[in-house]
Structure formats: structure tokens, C-alpha cells
């Protein structure tokens, strides 16, 4: 009896389970009318979400961000789901045609059951997958190196400057740093070493970008170089400047970055390029190199560092490295000659490297002596072909012809000469180079501006408050320019500080426009040169004792004559009266005892300097008053002597001289000793 009950219960359970199975399977078929449209809608939502995520991943790729692996897996799974769901939706109409009895039965029950079940499962899978696709971020920062190490051909001794710059990089208050200096001084090398230091020194910067700007400033090219540094595709370069700026800004605005711009010649517009301006808030840095201090100001550099030429010891080490021990030891006298060659390079790394390489195989004394002589003449081929053209870019970039002429004028002075700024501007004025103004007091402003511009361009160097100097290599470059490019306009003959004992060959004078033989040992000027074009003649700091009466006879256009600091010169020749075009006469620190009355012919004089003429006994009456165009007159620090003479205005307290000066309407700058304040009344 018990067995009968057990069989009955098992049969009932079997029937119940079978019924549930049939009903469950029937539900998959019966609900197809609802589930298929629901699946179609879910498919659209999944496809839209997948496209949104893919778009974010594409942007991340463009910005050098690495997509998370879970995001990549989600996209791959979504693609598979979308493909299968699309197949289910497309097969839906055929499956619906197989249904009968209000959609509860099917002509092919097994097929409809499997299809309905898969639709239901797909709906659940899509729902689950959509919930996993709500990503806050789709990518992480690219873990690749953030700085590209750049090759440095020859490390130059710049350690102290690198340390100063690095201190500024670590200073949160300094965002923009300018490195300026002479062409070839090592600015690019310095910037390269700073770039490479980011790869070896712990720092918080995400990316270090290098971009060469160069002379022909082009925003698009700078953007392309930045784009290459941050990994943009080649096709990105086809975008407009504005679009590139937006992309660059988008990448850099949420990062701590360093941008290194090499060789700026003018201001780079941050907004136009797309570089977020470094600030204390974003902690980013911009470091650039330029030849111009002025560009540092225009770029808003918080810190400015001048890259100086090498000290003699470091310069010698660099030169020695390029020449090599084998060449240096090939003859016992070569080291001394090599030091002379290195000294001619003035500590400029470009010149030291270029000339050092050129001399690396020169093992005879004759070759080294020849190199020294050619360097003195600014005619060594390696300098002319490799060094001077690079430096000439700075000359070419000067804004106008006036500034170029003023720079070339400076090479009339000897090497390492301390040029008085005030005297330089006065000479420029008398030469007519400062043609914007008629009065020296006004022209002084233009002259000061030009001097400061040349200082800013590192074409001149400061030497205290009142003097400037020319670097030896810059002077050689300007002489090369006058010889190779400006022969027609500026035919120069410069033998300043050349240890001449005699005046130059007369033939050399004929075509010359500006001549300087100052700081030599010339004692006599005995020839009668024909100089139809000569405008400038520097004869100062010689040992002149005699100037022949006919020396000035055929120099009709001479404008500036400098005879200063010829301590043996006691007499001016009467032939000086031939210089009717003369506008500047500098006789300071000569031992001339009397000004000849023949000077009255020099009616165009604008400047006359008689300072430090301790032997001057006589200035003829009515001589000074004849210089009615005179604007600058100096007679400072003469020995206070009294030479009574009715025809002498320099006796006593200079009262006669002062009376003559009062009649000069153009007089603008006066430097004379005043013994009586009443004497000043006529000048007020």
C-alpha cells in the first residue's frame, strides 16, 4: 500500500514539473510580441552608449591618454552584442509569422522557443552591459616617457647657469624663463641640457615639449612641432591654426607641462599657438632662448639669464678637445700658437668648436701661423663659411639701415676697446646717421635707443655705466660684412690696433669711405692722399708728431676727424682749412699749443672737443664765433694758465671765449670751466 502512494506522488510531481516546463517555454513564444520591440529599443540605446564611449576613447587617444583595458573589453563585448541583437531583430518578422492562436502556439514550436528564449536573454545581457558602461574616465595618462632625450654634441661648461635655471623651475612663482645671448654662445646647448635633465631628475611634470621656432616665425609650424612632441597624427597637421590651437590647449590645460622654445626672434603669442600661459596655479613652465633681451621682456619672462661666453680656461678646454692631443703634441711650439688661435675666438663656443675642428689635422707651424694671420684679417674660410653667416642673422634682423650703419661704425674701434657711449652717439650725429633730429640733445634720445637695441641684440656689450664694447668675433663679423656685403655703401679700411708704424699705402685710401688707424704707432703723415669718398678718419691714440701741410688737401668730404690722444702732436697744419665739409673735430688730449686761424674755414663744424689739451696757449679771437653751426663744444680740464694776448680768447677766466660762445645760436652741449656764475647768464 505504501508503494502505491509513493508512485502516485512521484507521478504528480512529474506532471507539475512538466506543466511548468511547458508553460515556461510557452511564455518565451507568447511574449515575442512584447520582447522583440523592447529588444529593438534596447539595441538602439546600447548602440548610442557604445558610440559615446568610443568617441571618448578616440579623444583620449588624440590626447595621448591610454584607454583602460576594462573600457576596451566593454566596447568589444558591446560590438558583439550589437551584432547578435541586430540579427535577432532582423529575424523577428519571420518568427512572428510562425505564430498562431493569438501568438501562443507556433508552427515550429522548438524554433520559436529557442528564438524567444534568446531574445529574453539578450534583453537581460544588454541591460546588464549598459549598467557597466557608465565610466567616469575612459583612459589614464600615457605611462610612456614624458621627455624625449635630445643628443648634445659637445657639453659646454654651463653647469652654473643650468643650476640657476633649475632653481627657477622649482620655484612656483616663476613660470616663464628667458635665456638670451650672442649667436653661437651655447643657448641651444643649454636648453638641450635642461631638457635632458627632466629625464634624470625627479619632477612632477607630465610632459616636456621641445619646439624649434627659428627666425621665420610661423604659428602653424610651431604648432606642428608641438603636435609632433605630444603625439598627434600626421593628418592632424591639415587642420587650421585655430583648430590646432584648441587641440593643443585641450591637451595641455589639464597637465603640468614644460614647453621649451628654441631660437625666438620675436614674441610668440600663447593664445595663437594654444599654449596655456604658465602660472602659479597650473604650475607649468615655459623656457625659451633668444638673441634679444627685448624678446625676454615681450614674452613676459619672470627670470632672464644671459648666456655668457666661456672663461679663458673653459674656452681652452673646449678648443683642446676639438683639436686633439695628437695634433697639439706634434710640435713643441704648437700649443702656444694654439692658445693664440683659441684667444681669437673670444670664448664663443661656436667659433672654438668650428676652428678647433678645422685645425685638428694641422701639424705644421706654418699652418698655425697662417691661421692666426687669417683670423686677424677676419678671412679664415671656416669663420667666413660657418660662424659669420650665423651671426649675420642678428645683423640682418636689425629693424632699419640706420641701426645697421651704427653697428658697423663700432668696428672702427680696436679689439676690446671701451667705447664711450656719449662720444659714439655724438659721432653718429655728426655723420648724419641720426637723421630724425637736427639737434644733438634730441638726437641723443635716438642714439641711446640704438645703443640699447644693440645691447639687447647682444651685438654690443656693456662695460660699466658709460661704455660699451664689441665682442671680438662680432667685430670680426662686422668687418666681414663691410668687406663682403656693404662695399658700395660702407667701404671700410680698419687697421686699428694693428701696430702700424707708418701711414697706410696711399692707394688704399682712394675708394675708402671710413678709415680707422687709431691706436697704432704712426708718427708722421707725410703723403698727400686722394680720398674723394672719405667721410670718417680715426687717427687717435697714435704717436703723431707731424702732419704734412698737404695731407688734407684732397679729402673734400671728410666729416669726422679724430686726432685725440696724440700726445706728441703740437701743431696742426694750415692745410686743415681744406676740410670744408668737416662737422666733427676731436683734438682732445693732444699737445697742440695753438689753434690755427685757418680753422675758420670749417664753418660746418657741429662738434669741437678741446678737452685735456694741457698745452693749449692760444685760441684766436673770432675763431670760435665763426662756427655758427656748432652744437657741441668741450674744453674741459685744461691747465689754468694765463697767456695775455689781445688776440687770444683763452686767457684769464675765459671771459672772451664765453662771450663768443654766447653768440652761437645752435650751441646745445657745453663743457667748459666756469669761474664766475655771472658768466652763465647768457646761456640761461
GUDREN-689490 format. One line per field, with one value per residue (C-alpha): y, z, x; residue in three letters. Coordinates in steps of 0.05 Angstrom, whole numbers, plus 5000, padded with zeros to 4 digits. Example, Ala and Ser with C-alpha at 12.3 -4.5 7.8 and 13.67 -1.06 7.14 Angstrom:
Y	[4910_4979]
Z	[5156_5143]
X	[5246_5273]
tivo	[ALA_SER]
This chain:
Y	[5000_5047_5034_5055_5123_5135_5121_5167_5225_5218_5219_5282_5317_5296_5325_5391_5398_5381_5433_5486_5469_5474_5539_5569_5551_5577_5644_5655_5646_5684_5745_5754_5810_5850_5828_5840_5915_5920_5888_5936_5996_5967_5956_6030_6051_6004_6028_6101_6086_6047_6106_6155_6113_6102_6177_6189_6137_6170_6237_6203_6172_6240_6268_6214_6182_6106_6076_6029_5955_5947_6001_5966_5900_5934_5962_5895_5860_5915_5905_5830_5842_5894_5847_5790_5835_5863_5791_5775_5838_5825_5752_5775_5783_5712_5683_5724_5694_5624_5641_5621_5621_5692_5682_5627_5570_5563_5521_5505_5504_5486_5541_5594_5572_5578_5645_5674_5650_5682_5748_5748_5731_5785_5837_5819_5819_5887_5915_5888_5913_5983_5989_5973_6027_6087_6105_6167_6163_6121_6130_6142_6183_6153_6119_6129_6176_6248_6277_6259_6259_6300_6290_6340_6341_6377_6393_6464_6488_6515_6480_6543_6571_6504_6505_6576_6558_6494_6533_6576_6513_6491_6560_6562_6637_6633_6609_6638_6638_6672_6653_6705_6716_6722_6675_6613_6624_6558_6576_6515_6470_6498_6487_6416_6401_6428_6385_6322_6338_6327_6254_6243_6289_6272_6322_6330_6350_6305_6325_6363_6392_6417_6463_6499_6568_6600_6665_6656_6654_6613_6595_6534_6505_6516_6481_6423_6416_6417_6367_6320_6325_6306_6251_6280_6240_6266_6282_6330_6379_6390_6427_6503_6544_6558_6484_6464_6517_6488_6417_6437_6478_6420_6373_6420_6456_6397_6379_6406_6417_6446_6478_6492_6541_6548_6608_6661_6725_6757_6748_6683_6692_6639_6641_6637_6575_6544_6543_6557_6613_6585_6609_6594_6559_6509_6501_6496_6526_6558_6566_6597_6621_6685_6732_6791_6816_6855_6790_6766_6827_6817_6745_6764_6727_6729_6710_6727_6696_6720_6662_6689_6668_6619_6639_6631_6566_6533_6560_6529_6462_6463_6483_6430_6377_6393_6398_6335_6316_6285_6349_6392_6348_6343_6402_6435_6505_6488_6493_6567_6581_6542_6586_6647_6617_6600_6670_6698_6661_6704_6648_6638_6563_6562_6593_6549_6486_6507_6530_6473_6422_6459_6457_6385_6360_6419_6394_6446_6513_6547_6524_6551_6617_6625_6612_6666_6716_6699_6706_6775_6793_6762_6719_6648_6606_6567_6631_6661_6599_6574_6626_6694_6675_6651_6715_6757_6736_6784_6840_6825_6826_6897_6939_6991_7013_7067_7015_6972_7031_7049_6978_6976_7043_7010_6964_7025_7017_6967_6900_6902_6978_7013_7058_7118_7116_7192_7203_7147_7179_7247_7218_7184_7252_7288_7233_7244_7174_7202_7238_7242_7303_7367_7379_7335_7338_7307_7260_7235_7200_7164_7147_7119_7078_7049_7033_6998_6960_6935_6915_6879_6842_6823_6857_6904_6891_6936_6958_6997_7052_7097_7049_6993_6941_6896_6822_6803_6755_6805_6857_6807_6793_6866_6876_6816_6848_6913_6874_6825_6858_6933_6950_7003_7038_7026_7015_7008_7007_6986_6975_6997_6969_6936_6961_7004_7049_7084_7111_7061_7055_7115_7071_7042_7110_7123_7084_7084_7116_7103_7093_7077_7070_7090_7060_7049_7077_7124_7185_7222_7234_7258_7236_7274_7221_7230_7209_7232_7187_7190_7212_7186_7186_7159_7176_7177_7145_7144_7177_7232_7289_7316_7322_7349_7412_7375_7316_7343_7375_7322_7298_7344_7305_7287_7294_7266_7273_7243_7264_7254_7228_7241_7268_7286_7329_7403_7436_7430_7440_7501_7453_7433_7492_7447_7405_7448_7391_7374_7370_7338_7353_7318_7346_7324_7303_7328_7375_7427_7495_7540_7532_7558_7614_7571_7532_7589_7553_7496_7531_7466_7444_7416_7388_7413_7379_7414_7378_7356_7400_7420_7456_7498_7570_7606_7606_7663_7716_7707_7635_7601_7651_7632_7562_7584_7512_7488_7447_7411_7447_7417_7449_7412_7403_7450_7473_7541_7585_7658_7676_7750_7767_7814_7763_7705_7685_7630_7675_7697_7668_7651_7711_7727_7655_7654_7717_7685_7622_7662_7684_7612_7601_7526_7510_7454_7419_7459_7433_7488_7510_7568_7613_7664_7647_7713_7683_7635_7689_7690_7615_7612]
Z	[5000_5017_4950_4914_4950_4932_4858_4858_4890_4841_4782_4807_4816_4746_4718_4756_4732_4661_4664_4689_4634_4581_4609_4614_4543_4520_4554_4510_4450_4475_4496_4430_4411_4471_4476_4403_4404_4472_4444_4385_4433_4478_4417_4398_4469_4471_4403_4425_4490_4453_4405_4463_4497_4432_4420_4488_4474_4407_4442_4494_4440_4408_4475_4487_4541_4548_4549_4608_4590_4621_4573_4514_4536_4546_4476_4446_4483_4463_4390_4395_4430_4378_4321_4353_4374_4303_4276_4326_4308_4234_4243_4286_4230_4204_4274_4285_4221_4250_4309_4312_4362_4383_4386_4438_4391_4335_4272_4295_4370_4382_4337_4366_4436_4424_4390_4444_4498_4465_4457_4532_4549_4503_4536_4603_4578_4545_4608_4649_4599_4595_4671_4666_4612_4658_4660_4697_4659_4599_4599_4642_4629_4580_4622_4567_4580_4583_4556_4494_4510_4457_4434_4458_4412_4460_4531_4544_4614_4632_4698_4740_4692_4690_4765_4766_4714_4751_4815_4777_4751_4823_4843_4838_4829_4764_4703_4644_4637_4582_4562_4517_4488_4428_4369_4377_4452_4471_4484_4447_4482_4549_4532_4509_4574_4613_4570_4585_4659_4664_4646_4703_4757_4796_4779_4776_4703_4659_4592_4567_4497_4452_4392_4347_4328_4288_4250_4203_4256_4232_4281_4242_4240_4315_4327_4282_4322_4387_4357_4339_4410_4441_4391_4343_4279_4214_4188_4247_4212_4159_4210_4212_4260_4304_4307_4325_4380_4410_4408_4439_4493_4508_4520_4560_4602_4649_4656_4689_4627_4606_4538_4512_4453_4418_4378_4386_4345_4365_4413_4408_4421_4472_4453_4379_4387_4440_4499_4566_4599_4656_4723_4797_4793_4737_4758_4685_4656_4591_4577_4513_4480_4441_4419_4444_4515_4487_4468_4540_4561_4506_4527_4599_4626_4702_4702_4649_4643_4597_4569_4571_4531_4564_4611_4582_4619_4597_4526_4522_4546_4492_4438_4461_4458_4385_4364_4399_4436_4376_4336_4397_4412_4340_4351_4416_4392_4370_4440_4445_4375_4391_4451_4407_4359_4417_4444_4377_4386_4446_4486_4435_4434_4361_4340_4386_4360_4287_4287_4332_4283_4225_4260_4283_4226_4222_4247_4220_4249_4182_4182_4252_4238_4175_4214_4264_4209_4173_4238_4247_4178_4190_4129_4155_4109_4167_4202_4137_4118_4185_4240_4209_4169_4233_4270_4210_4223_4282_4237_4183_4235_4257_4242_4195_4156_4208_4263_4217_4199_4272_4288_4232_4256_4321_4286_4272_4344_4363_4394_4467_4463_4514_4470_4507_4493_4493_4444_4399_4394_4380_4323_4295_4298_4261_4209_4195_4217_4268_4216_4254_4293_4279_4350_4388_4451_4413_4373_4438_4452_4385_4396_4465_4436_4383_4434_4479_4419_4400_4472_4473_4410_4443_4387_4437_4509_4570_4601_4662_4660_4607_4559_4511_4477_4417_4425_4384_4340_4329_4309_4260_4233_4222_4186_4143_4127_4106_4061_4031_4031_4042_3996_3957_4016_4071_4044_4108_4119_4191_4218_4289_4339_4284_4308_4246_4247_4181_4147_4103_4029_3993_3942_3997_4010_3943_3950_4025_4060_4132_4156_4225_4241_4313_4369_4327_4327_4268_4278_4212_4159_4101_4039_4002_3994_3945_3982_3944_3985_4054_4107_4171_4194_4261_4276_4352_4400_4354_4364_4313_4313_4243_4194_4127_4101_4040_4078_4080_4011_3973_4025_4007_4041_4107_4161_4225_4243_4307_4327_4401_4448_4403_4458_4411_4365_4378_4313_4265_4191_4156_4104_4152_4123_4063_4104_4088_4099_4168_4222_4279_4302_4363_4387_4460_4498_4445_4460_4408_4433_4386_4343_4273_4247_4185_4223_4207_4141_4178_4180_4182_4248_4296_4347_4372_4430_4461_4529_4564_4518_4574_4527_4492_4496_4445_4412_4361_4372_4329_4312_4356_4338_4266_4279_4276_4268_4329_4377_4420_4449_4501_4533_4598_4646_4615_4658_4686_4654_4634_4567_4558_4485_4456_4401_4450_4479_4524_4573_4641_4662_4591_4591_4518_4499_4536_4500_4433_4454_4475_4403_4378_4370_4357_4417_4455_4496_4531_4576_4600_4668_4696_4747_4753_4757_4723_4661_4655_4647_4572_4568_4611]
X	[5000_5057_5089_5025_5026_5098_5086_5026_5064_5122_5075_5041_5108_5127_5063_5073_5144_5124_5069_5116_5165_5111_5084_5154_5171_5104_5118_5180_5136_5075_5115_5152_5105_5129_5202_5221_5203_5236_5299_5299_5295_5350_5393_5388_5406_5466_5490_5485_5522_5575_5586_5591_5644_5682_5682_5713_5765_5782_5792_5835_5878_5887_5909_5960_5918_5917_5846_5831_5831_5761_5736_5767_5735_5667_5670_5689_5632_5583_5603_5589_5522_5501_5516_5476_5418_5414_5408_5353_5314_5322_5296_5238_5186_5197_5189_5126_5096_5103_5057_4983_4925_4938_5013_5011_5028_5078_5082_5153_5150_5223_5250_5203_5220_5295_5287_5242_5288_5349_5311_5296_5367_5394_5349_5378_5450_5442_5411_5469_5522_5492_5497_5572_5583_5575_5650_5674_5740_5756_5832_5893_5955_6002_6057_6109_6168_6145_6210_6249_6324_6360_6432_6483_6544_6590_6571_6595_6613_6545_6533_6524_6473_6436_6432_6404_6351_6333_6323_6273_6238_6229_6204_6128_6129_6169_6131_6169_6245_6285_6355_6388_6457_6501_6491_6535_6545_6511_6438_6411_6461_6439_6366_6381_6416_6357_6310_6351_6355_6280_6292_6341_6315_6250_6196_6120_6114_6071_6102_6163_6155_6211_6197_6245_6218_6275_6278_6219_6165_6106_6050_6028_6099_6107_6040_6062_6127_6088_6038_6095_6121_6054_6039_5987_5977_6006_5936_5926_5973_5919_5876_5872_5914_5853_5834_5905_5907_5843_5871_5938_5904_5857_5916_5960_5907_5897_5971_6034_6076_6143_6149_6219_6221_6288_6312_6258_6267_6202_6144_6105_6030_6009_5936_5950_5993_5948_5997_5964_6003_6045_6022_6027_5960_5977_6050_6073_6137_6158_6233_6259_6323_6333_6388_6349_6338_6279_6244_6251_6211_6159_6149_6137_6198_6198_6271_6323_6392_6446_6487_6559_6619_6666_6721_6791_6805_6740_6748_6817_6790_6736_6785_6834_6780_6767_6839_6862_6925_6958_6958_6975_7036_7060_7108_7131_7112_7042_7010_7029_7003_6940_6927_6933_6882_6835_6841_6819_6754_6737_6706_6650_6635_6613_6679_6720_6687_6689_6761_6783_6757_6789_6857_6852_6896_6944_7011_7060_7079_7065_6993_6981_7015_6975_6911_6929_6942_6877_6839_6869_6845_6776_6790_6794_6748_6716_6697_6670_6631_6604_6609_6598_6536_6502_6520_6498_6426_6427_6453_6401_6346_6361_6300_6329_6390_6407_6417_6459_6504_6511_6533_6584_6611_6631_6681_6725_6750_6804_6791_6768_6763_6719_6675_6646_6571_6564_6621_6596_6527_6559_6599_6536_6501_6557_6559_6485_6466_6416_6375_6310_6333_6371_6395_6443_6401_6343_6387_6417_6350_6353_6425_6411_6354_6401_6455_6404_6376_6445_6458_6391_6411_6478_6515_6546_6565_6561_6626_6605_6554_6584_6619_6604_6648_6644_6658_6719_6680_6623_6675_6705_6636_6621_6687_6670_6603_6636_6682_6633_6564_6570_6627_6588_6556_6607_6676_6717_6791_6805_6875_6860_6909_6949_7017_7027_7088_7073_7011_6975_6991_6962_6927_6884_6853_6821_6756_6750_6691_6710_6781_6809_6882_6874_6916_6979_7050_7045_7090_7086_7032_7073_7034_6980_6926_6869_6806_6745_6698_6728_6678_6709_6782_6803_6876_6871_6920_6979_7047_7034_7084_7078_7020_7043_7011_6983_6955_6883_6886_6845_6795_6736_6681_6713_6660_6692_6765_6791_6862_6853_6906_6965_7009_7066_7023_7038_7019_6960_6978_6948_6922_6867_6829_6814_6766_6706_6657_6683_6629_6667_6738_6765_6831_6824_6886_6934_6993_6973_6994_6955_6893_6909_6865_6856_6804_6756_6743_6708_6641_6602_6631_6579_6627_6694_6729_6790_6787_6851_6894_6940_6989_6937_6961_6920_6852_6849_6796_6733_6752_6700_6646_6656_6629_6557_6531_6569_6526_6577_6637_6684_6744_6745_6803_6854_6911_6893_6945_6944_6974_6959_6947_6897_6882_6873_6805_6832_6868_6844_6777_6756_6710_6725_6713_6647_6625_6639_6602_6542_6533_6527_6453_6458_6502_6470_6523_6577_6633_6680_6705_6664_6698_6642_6568_6553_6584_6526_6473_6478_6466_6403]
tivo	[UNK_UNK_UNK_UNK_UNK_UNK_UNK_UNK_UNK_UNK_UNK_UNK_UNK_UNK_UNK_UNK_UNK_UNK_UNK_UNK_UNK_UNK_UNK_UNK_UNK_UNK_UNK_UNK_UNK_UNK_UNK_UNK_UNK_UNK_UNK_UNK_UNK_UNK_UNK_UNK_UNK_UNK_UNK_UNK_UNK_UNK_UNK_UNK_UNK_UNK_UNK_UNK_UNK_UNK_UNK_UNK_UNK_UNK_UNK_UNK_UNK_UNK_UNK_UNK_UNK_UNK_UNK_UNK_UNK_UNK_UNK_UNK_UNK_UNK_UNK_UNK_UNK_UNK_UNK_UNK_UNK_UNK_UNK_UNK_UNK_UNK_UNK_UNK_UNK_UNK_UNK_UNK_UNK_UNK_UNK_UNK_UNK_UNK_UNK_UNK_UNK_UNK_UNK_UNK_UNK_UNK_UNK_UNK_UNK_UNK_UNK_UNK_UNK_UNK_UNK_UNK_UNK_UNK_UNK_UNK_UNK_UNK_UNK_UNK_UNK_UNK_UNK_UNK_UNK_UNK_UNK_UNK_UNK_UNK_UNK_UNK_UNK_UNK_UNK_UNK_UNK_UNK_UNK_UNK_UNK_UNK_UNK_UNK_UNK_UNK_UNK_UNK_UNK_UNK_UNK_UNK_UNK_UNK_UNK_UNK_UNK_UNK_UNK_UNK_UNK_UNK_UNK_UNK_UNK_UNK_UNK_UNK_UNK_UNK_UNK_UNK_UNK_UNK_UNK_UNK_UNK_UNK_UNK_UNK_UNK_UNK_UNK_UNK_UNK_UNK_UNK_UNK_UNK_UNK_UNK_UNK_UNK_UNK_UNK_UNK_UNK_UNK_UNK_UNK_UNK_UNK_UNK_UNK_UNK_UNK_UNK_UNK_UNK_UNK_UNK_UNK_UNK_UNK_UNK_UNK_UNK_UNK_UNK_UNK_UNK_UNK_UNK_UNK_UNK_UNK_UNK_UNK_UNK_UNK_UNK_UNK_UNK_UNK_UNK_UNK_UNK_UNK_UNK_UNK_UNK_UNK_UNK_UNK_UNK_UNK_UNK_UNK_UNK_UNK_UNK_UNK_UNK_UNK_UNK_UNK_UNK_UNK_UNK_UNK_UNK_UNK_UNK_UNK_UNK_UNK_UNK_UNK_UNK_UNK_UNK_UNK_UNK_UNK_UNK_UNK_UNK_UNK_UNK_UNK_UNK_UNK_UNK_UNK_UNK_UNK_UNK_UNK_UNK_UNK_UNK_UNK_UNK_UNK_UNK_UNK_UNK_UNK_UNK_UNK_UNK_UNK_UNK_UNK_UNK_UNK_UNK_UNK_UNK_UNK_UNK_UNK_UNK_UNK_UNK_UNK_UNK_UNK_UNK_UNK_UNK_UNK_UNK_UNK_UNK_UNK_UNK_UNK_UNK_UNK_UNK_UNK_UNK_UNK_UNK_UNK_UNK_UNK_UNK_UNK_UNK_UNK_UNK_UNK_UNK_UNK_UNK_UNK_UNK_UNK_UNK_UNK_UNK_UNK_UNK_UNK_UNK_UNK_UNK_UNK_UNK_UNK_UNK_UNK_UNK_UNK_UNK_UNK_UNK_UNK_UNK_UNK_UNK_UNK_UNK_UNK_UNK_UNK_UNK_UNK_UNK_UNK_UNK_UNK_UNK_UNK_UNK_UNK_UNK_UNK_UNK_UNK_UNK_UNK_UNK_UNK_UNK_UNK_UNK_UNK_UNK_UNK_UNK_UNK_UNK_UNK_UNK_UNK_UNK_UNK_UNK_UNK_UNK_UNK_UNK_UNK_UNK_UNK_UNK_UNK_UNK_UNK_UNK_UNK_UNK_UNK_UNK_UNK_UNK_UNK_UNK_UNK_UNK_UNK_UNK_UNK_UNK_UNK_UNK_UNK_UNK_UNK_UNK_UNK_UNK_UNK_UNK_UNK_UNK_UNK_UNK_UNK_UNK_UNK_UNK_UNK_UNK_UNK_UNK_UNK_UNK_UNK_UNK_UNK_UNK_UNK_UNK_UNK_UNK_UNK_UNK_UNK_UNK_UNK_UNK_UNK_UNK_UNK_UNK_UNK_UNK_UNK_UNK_UNK_UNK_UNK_UNK_UNK_UNK_UNK_UNK_UNK_UNK_UNK_UNK_UNK_UNK_UNK_UNK_UNK_UNK_UNK_UNK_UNK_UNK_UNK_UNK_UNK_UNK_UNK_UNK_UNK_UNK_UNK_UNK_UNK_UNK_UNK_UNK_UNK_UNK_UNK_UNK_UNK_UNK_UNK_UNK_UNK_UNK_UNK_UNK_UNK_UNK_UNK_UNK_UNK_UNK_UNK_UNK_UNK_UNK_UNK_UNK_UNK_UNK_UNK_UNK_UNK_UNK_UNK_UNK_UNK_UNK_UNK_UNK_UNK_UNK_UNK_UNK_UNK_UNK_UNK_UNK_UNK_UNK_UNK_UNK_UNK_UNK_UNK_UNK_UNK_UNK_UNK_UNK_UNK_UNK_UNK_UNK_UNK_UNK_UNK_UNK_UNK_UNK_UNK_UNK_UNK_UNK_UNK_UNK_UNK_UNK_UNK_UNK_UNK_UNK_UNK_UNK_UNK_UNK_UNK_UNK_UNK_UNK_UNK_UNK_UNK_UNK_UNK_UNK_UNK_UNK_UNK_UNK_UNK_UNK_UNK_UNK_UNK_UNK_UNK_UNK_UNK_UNK_UNK_UNK_UNK_UNK_UNK_UNK_UNK_UNK_UNK_UNK_UNK_UNK_UNK_UNK_UNK_UNK_UNK_UNK_UNK_UNK_UNK_UNK_UNK_UNK_UNK_UNK_UNK_UNK_UNK_UNK_UNK_UNK_UNK_UNK_UNK_UNK_UNK_UNK_UNK_UNK_UNK_UNK_UNK_UNK_UNK_UNK_UNK_UNK_UNK_UNK_UNK_UNK_UNK_UNK_UNK]
